[in-house]
Amino acid sequence: MAPYVLLKSIKCYETTSGAGADDVVVVFRGELMFRSEMKGGRHRNIDKLRNFTSPEKVWVNEADSGSSDDLIGSFFVTSAQIGSGEQVATLMGDGSHYDLFFEVGGSP
């Protein structure tokens, strides 16, 4: 079985520096995995599982309609993380603070 990442959920502690809620998008290998409006204190389930064969980057952005997207953060998933249980990526770009919870499983 190939390694996989399970993107479990995302929690917003503080939105980006712009006004109002963030339009948060999570992307893995160019595929949109999650999109939702997020405000401080909000927690959303993602529950998406994808296989991978080499280290892959997960991107979290705040989608802007009138300008380029703001990077909230990114992190890599690798087969070395298999068996580590639930992990958390803390993302703090553009004045925000988010935690993305994930798990890596399978076999290397």
C-alpha positions in Angstrom: 0.0 0.0 0.0 1.3 3.4 -0.9 1.7 6.2 1.7 -1.3 8.4 2.1 -2.2 11.7 3.9 -5.5 12.2 5.6 -6.3 15.9 5.9 -8.5 15.8 9.0 -9.5 19.3 9.9 -8.5 23.0 10.2 -8.9 25.5 13.0 -8.8 29.2 12.7 -7.4 31.2 15.7 -6.9 34.4 13.8 -7.8 35.5 10.3 -5.4 37.2 7.8 -4.8 40.9 8.0 -7.6 41.9 5.6 -11.1 42.7 6.8 -13.7 40.1 7.5 -13.6 36.3 7.3 -11.0 34.4 5.3 -12.0 32.3 2.2 -9.6 29.4 3.0 -8.5 26.9 0.4 -6.4 23.8 1.0 -4.5 22.4 -2.1 -2.6 19.1 -2.4 -0.8 18.2 -5.6 -2.8 20.9 -7.4 -6.1 19.5 -6.3 -8.5 21.6 -4.3 -9.2 19.6 -1.1 -11.1 22.1 0.9 -12.7 25.6 0.6 -14.6 27.4 3.3 -15.2 30.8 4.9 -13.3 30.8 8.2 -13.5 33.2 11.2 -11.5 33.2 14.4 -12.5 30.3 16.7 -14.0 28.3 13.8 -13.1 24.6 13.3 -14.0 22.7 10.1 -13.6 19.1 9.1 -11.8 18.3 5.9 -11.7 14.5 5.9 -9.9 14.0 2.6 -7.4 11.1 2.0 -4.9 11.0 -0.9 -2.1 8.7 -1.8 1.4 10.0 -2.7 4.7 8.5 -3.8 7.2 11.2 -2.9 7.3 14.2 -0.5 4.4 16.4 -1.3 3.5 20.0 -0.3 0.1 21.0 1.2 -0.7 24.7 0.5 -3.2 26.7 2.6 -4.2 30.1 1.1 -6.7 32.8 1.6 -8.4 33.3 -1.7 -8.8 36.9 -2.8 -11.1 37.8 -5.6 -9.5 41.2 -6.5 -5.8 40.4 -6.0 -3.4 37.5 -5.7 -4.1 34.9 -3.0 -2.5 35.4 0.4 -0.3 32.5 1.6 -1.4 31.3 5.1 1.2 28.5 5.0 2.4 25.3 3.6 4.1 22.1 4.8 5.4 18.8 3.4 4.1 15.3 4.0 6.6 12.4 3.6 6.6 8.6 4.1 8.9 9.2 7.2 5.8 10.5 9.0 4.0 7.1 8.7 2.9 5.9 12.1 3.4 9.2 13.9 -0.4 9.5 14.6 -2.2 12.8 14.3 0.0 15.7 13.6 -0.6 19.4 13.4 0.9 22.0 11.0 0.7 25.5 12.5 0.4 28.1 9.8 0.8 31.8 10.5 1.1 33.7 7.2 -0.2 37.2 6.6 -1.0 37.9 10.2 -3.2 34.7 10.6 -3.0 31.7 12.9 -4.4 28.3 11.7 -3.7 24.7 12.7 -4.3 22.0 10.1 -4.6 18.5 11.6 -3.5 15.5 9.5 -2.2 11.9 9.6 0.2 10.0 7.3 -0.3 6.3 6.9 0.4 3.3 4.7 3.8 1.8 4.0 6.9 3.4 2.7 
